[in-house]
Amino acid sequence: MIKLQADKMTKAIERSKAQHPRVRVVSASERTYSVTGSQGNAYTVKFVVVNGLRLGECDCPAGRREQVCYHLASAAQVNVMTQSMRQGASVPAVSYADERAGLISSIKSTWSARFPNESLADELMARFRVNYLEALSVDFLRRVLTAITL
């Protein structure tokens, strides 16, 4: 199992962005995903949380050598979103406007700290066809924040 750390996953995340692999949820409750690789092979990626540590594994050649691969990075994003949707009902009640403003503020500050050389507006446009956070729903803002804090 590989400890998931954002600073160790940078190259894999960049490769994932370039490759656009297809990720399929095999079992949300067991955090198991199938990722189609660049050669068309399907690899199984699994995640667990042990004592607060986020761990993952992929059965591709690099993953078997305990290297962070782009399959793992791709599935990690889907896992974060899938798990946040499954736990959505446990979010405490806050006014819609307050939650929205707080999420937007958190995303902006987290983004500028984690990705100082990357434009948030450009990433939003490339991924979601909007260039400002206010165009996204509260639920989607929650998922964006979760994804960038991984």
LINZIVEN-V892410 format. One record per residue. PSI is psi in whole degrees, -180 to 180 (* if undefined). D_LAST is the distance of its C-alpha to the last C-alpha in Angstrom with 1 decimal. Layout:
psi-><PSI;PSI>
d_last-><D_LAST;D_LAST>
This chain:
psi-><143;132;126;114;130;-41;-24;-11;4;-50;-41;-38;-44;-42;-38;-42;-39;-37;-30;56;156;127;130;134;120;-49;109;-40;-30;3;50;134;154;127;125;122;180;-25;2;0;145;129;147;130;133;148;149;158;120;120;41;-7;132;121;151;161;150;144;17;168;-44;-43;-36;-22;11;40;148;119;166;-20;-43;-45;-42;-47;-30;-42;-44;-39;-45;-46;-41;-47;-36;-35;-39;-31;4;-33;-17;4;130;151;125;151;145;-48;-42;-44;-45;-49;-41;-41;-46;-44;-44;-42;-46;-45;-39;-43;-50;-30;-41;-33;66;-24;8;136;123;-42;-42;-42;-42;-43;-43;-37;-37;0;25;153;18;144;-30;-17;-9;151;161;-43;-43;-37;-40;-44;-40;-47;-45;-43;-39;-11;-1;*>
d_last-><16.7;14.0;11.6;8.1;7.3;6.2;9.9;11.3;10.1;11.6;14.8;13.6;11.7;14.9;17.0;15.4;16.1;19.6;20.3;19.1;19.2;20.0;17.8;19.7;18.8;21.1;20.3;17.7;18.9;18.7;15.4;17.5;17.4;19.9;19.1;22.1;22.3;24.2;27.4;27.2;26.3;24.1;21.6;20.2;16.5;15.7;12.9;13.7;12.6;15.4;16.1;12.6;11.4;9.1;11.5;12.6;15.8;17.7;21.4;22.0;24.0;21.1;19.1;22.2;22.4;18.9;17.6;14.3;15.8;15.0;15.7;12.7;10.4;12.3;12.3;8.5;8.4;11.6;10.6;8.0;10.9;13.5;12.5;12.1;15.5;16.9;16.2;17.2;20.6;19.4;18.4;21.2;23.8;23.5;25.6;24.3;25.0;23.5;20.2;20.2;21.0;18.4;15.6;17.0;17.4;13.8;12.5;15.2;14.7;10.9;11.8;14.8;13.3;10.5;12.8;16.3;18.3;16.9;18.5;16.5;19.7;20.1;16.7;17.5;21.0;20.0;17.7;19.3;22.8;22.4;21.9;21.3;18.9;22.0;22.8;19.9;20.3;18.8;17.2;15.7;14.6;12.7;10.9;10.3;8.9;6.5;5.6;5.5;3.8;0.0>
